[in-house]
Structure formats: structure tokens, C-alpha cells
Amino acid sequence: MATGPTYRVGYRRKRDGQTNYKSRLKTLKSGLTRLVIRPSNKHIKAQLVSYEENGDLIVAAATSSELKKHGWAHATGNLPAAYLTGLLCGIRGKQKGVKDAILDFGMNTSVKGSRIYAALKGAVDGGLSISHDPKMLPDDGRLKGSHIASYKEKFKSMEADFSKTKTAIENDLKKKA
């Protein structure tokens, strides 16, 4: 590491790869409320954040763990849960008077059809005006979870094969004993 009287240590969040200050400044200069989407392995968090001099102000927020209160009985980290979380955040933001927003997905990589864009679609369907490329949004079948349902059907047939194989192995072990 460089030393000396002219060496200046960079910001910790930049060094740790947590904040891209150039893109943050660009979004703040727009003057719009930011739709901040942060996915984790198990949950999705969506927040509408407006800039204040004393610190950011969260106008509306929603997490995928809240979906269980609304009757969602499935996983909270998948694409349909991300869409519903964005929808919930969009509706709450609309009720608080937010009309326009800009997408802020932080240091996450932009991937076509990802959970980030599913949450964006939910916020747009919730009534917010957010500029985006429609090609990046996931298709309606994936938002409704049809890809998960087809996998589940495949899994049921695999489950039957598993049971047959397990029974055959148990019978073979009984014959040898």
C-alpha cells in the first residue's frame, strides 16, 4: 500500500466494493425518487428512497417476507415473489404520492429477466412511472411461476422413480441378507 504525505485513502465503501459513487451521483442528480431493489438468496427488498441533505428518506418499503401476511405460501426469494414485492412497494409509494422513480440496483449485475427486473415490473404495474427497457423484463409466464410449476411436475415424476428405485434397492438388500 502506498504511503507518504500525499497519499489519500479512498472511501471504505468504495474499497469494499459496496458503493459505486459515480452511478450514485448520477441517480441523485436526476432528482427523482429511487426504487432501490436488493435481492438476497431468500428474500427481496424494495424501497422508494428520496434524497435529503441529512440523509436518505425511505418513502415506502416492502420485503418479500411480508407476502406471507397477504396469503403467499411459497418461497420468498424467487421471481414471482420479487414481482409481488415490487407491486406492494409500488402501491405503497403511489399512496404516499410518488409518481416517478428511477431504478437503483446498486452493485448487482444487470441480467435480463432477473429478480431485479421482476420487482421493477411489479412497481410499474403498481402505478409508478419508471423508465426502463421492456426487453429486460421477464415474461408473464415466469412472473406467474409457470416455470416453477413445470419443474414441480417434473419433480413429481422423479419422485415416483425415486420411490421405485428405493424399493428395488431395499428388496435387493433383503434378498442378500
WONORBEL-V615798 format. One record per run of one state. SS is the DSSP state (H for helix, E for strand, C for the rest). FROM is the first residue (numbers start at 0). TO is the last residue. If there is no record, write none. Layout:
SS|FROM|TO  SS|FROM|TO
//
This chain:
C|0|10  H|11|14  C|15|19  H|20|28  C|29|31  E|32|38  C|39|42  E|43|49  C|50|55  E|56|62  H|63|69  C|70|77  H|78|94  C|95|98  E|99|103  C|104|113  H|114|124  C|125|127  E|128|129  C|130|132  H|133|135  C|136|138  H|139|143  C|144|144  H|145|175  C|176|176
//
